């Protein structure tokens, strides 16, 4: 039997970050992982798919006309693209494993195998080299999530797949149906759309893609998708999807009519579910909530010495993001070792959607603010008015800023190239209770896309460089729950 201060189940973003934070406190740590270090933060997820996105964007950019030059015939191989993706993942994984190797002497041990609770302070790890019992003062469940699979559907990993299988293909599919129009589905539509080798269909059970986002964000992405030849089945109900001799056949009901399509492959992307089967939570006394995740308050479960972080939980934000998981993992360790840390501020959590165009957000959008009855003023400005976008010869998209009546910053949405570079400063201001006057008075580099955020603040304050009564591409509006 091995004794540790902390046993962490899962070496993904939450678990790995927690192990590093526990090392800061000089604690002994057992980091239990049956699969690959890094979890979906690296593999078939955050890093790998984003590498695919960057490579696809590079390919598409190289083929663009009207830029003063014209590239010759550009050859692309799916296997070669995947080799580059695997190289990127390997670089990051090797860095993480290198740290673990050097920290073993400091008491951080990577334990290979699957762990399950036998009591509230014991875990049995079973792996290729046999079984091992671990006793610990504290535990952190950080086992992540996996793709959700519709009831009755068979995933064969070749023709009907989830995001776990896309990187194993040997070539671009000639045609692909994507079931689901959330972030992951739209991300893969962007990737394959930019390579222009695949006819893409998307099945959206609602009337627009990205239904959790503002309508103008959804409309901008939809327009870009349709420009790439993507067919979106809106307000569609999937009736059947089965493998055939030549590929996949699916039937959808749209506008009361049943339509049948034949494609080479199907990607199922309807969300993710917590991944804690086999942990034997009952033996430890850990409970789940009505939404299927481990029940937590902050990161505490109902068992005093057991914590949970990342996708294994169902928190109040439902943000299945690597950066959220890392913050929660670190927060859990700081809490369990009596540091009394500042709680994770989900209001200021920045997110990026790797789409076409890129979408970045922080805080509230218009849709969320209206649904919550929060009074606000909003301004959006077209990227056609931003110097850096003009210089990039890419003016698709817009910047949108929300503020409360007292000028407190509520949220930001940026749609377009380099969108992610705009949000971190605003995230900090939201956490600090900053105002649009803070944005307006801050010196911004020129030319930079962040100048569009500054101009939005100036527009709300009535002291803009661009006058909305003269130029097109500016929208100003206000919402009051009483109106």
Phi, psi and omega in degrees: 000138180250139182250130179225159171289323184217135172244124181248127178262105180113127182249036174277200183305314181291313184293316181294314179299321179295320179297318180293322180291322178295326176297326177301328181272001181076024182270149174277136188226133168255115180257105188267125181211127178270333183257226185262136177300133182108337178054211180284359169292339178241308193264131178049039183196230193307301185286316184295313181291328178289327173295317175303318181295314180298317180295320178296320179295320178298316180298314180296319181295322180295333183269357184289144176260176176072025181240015178088358178207162180223121179285151177284194181297124181254120179270143179222137178237129180299318180297322179292320176300316181293330175297319178294321177298314181295326177296318179297314180297319181297321179301313182289317180298318179298323178297315180296317181292324178301316178298315182299321179299316183283338181270356181300322179292341178267004175101009176258111186243130173276117182253116183276129177140178179260129181259148173216144181288139168249344173196184182287349179228018178222142175229137175257122180255124180243122182221191182295335182262016177108196184252154180210131180263132181242128175252132182216154177286321182230153177228147173231122176269116182220054188270002171073207183216173178220162181299140176283136180243128179300144179300131178087356181265139179259124176263113182265352177080357180237303179263316176251113192226169167246183178297343178292342189248346188303322184287351180270352179297154181263345182203166174294133175290147177292327178213149186211131171255133179250116180269108183118139185234032175275201186297311184294315179300316179292327179296314180288330174297321177296312183301305183288330178296322182289334177282343175056036178243355188228129171280123188247135172240144175233136178254117183240115183287347177257182185275356177204155178286164182047056187295341180280348181260171179296153183299322181292327175295310179301316182295321180295317179292319179301316180298319178295318179300313181296328175294336176270003178088013179284132175264121180253117173277101183271151182047044187252145177244121179286120181267323179199153176207115186220154173287144175236181180298327184254351183168239183224137175243131178228152178238132177233147175258116179231129178054037178078003181246142179265124181238143182243137181226147175245127179226169180283320184215163179227134176249119180268118184220077184242030178107185182228159179233148179304146188243080180227018175299140179088356179281345183055057182300330182299324181295334179265347182088010180281138183245161175250160178263183185291345180266000173098355178265168176295129182288124179224155168240107195073251171236006181276134170272185179286348178263122191305325185262006181243129181240165177214146182211158177080206188293343179292341180261168170239089183277182184288345182259336182056039179265101179272075185232147182297319181293325176294316180300317180299314180298319180293320178298315178294318179298320180299316180294317179297324178291314185290336179254029166062039176270348182052058187286162173290131182300153175297129181264098183287343178296328186252026182278111180281144179226152176234136171248118185275080186238193172231106358283167176299143180233129176232145183212155172206144180071206186274145167262175180299316183300316180292317182297318178294317181299329181268359179068035182264122177295139181199161168246148184221144174224139172231146182227131181293146176294348175295344183257003184257125185303316183295320178295321177297317179296324179284351185059039179214095185249016175292144174100191186198171173237134183226130183236134177247139178222148175286165178305333178271012178077005172296138181288130178255323183183165180218138172233129178234126181236114181146181181297142180060027181302323185294339181288350186267344198261337186294317179298322179289325176301316179295318180296320178299316180296327182270001181075031183290167182240169178293338176294326176298319179294314184296325184273347181285137177285125178252144178293154180231138349274139179213152180294337179295341176297334176293325176294317178298319180292327175299315179298317179296323178298317179293332181270354179078024179224047184279159171285316178270124183269120186298336179282352182249313185265149172272153177106011178238135176234129175240133180209167178218151178227132174232131181299340180280340185280000000 
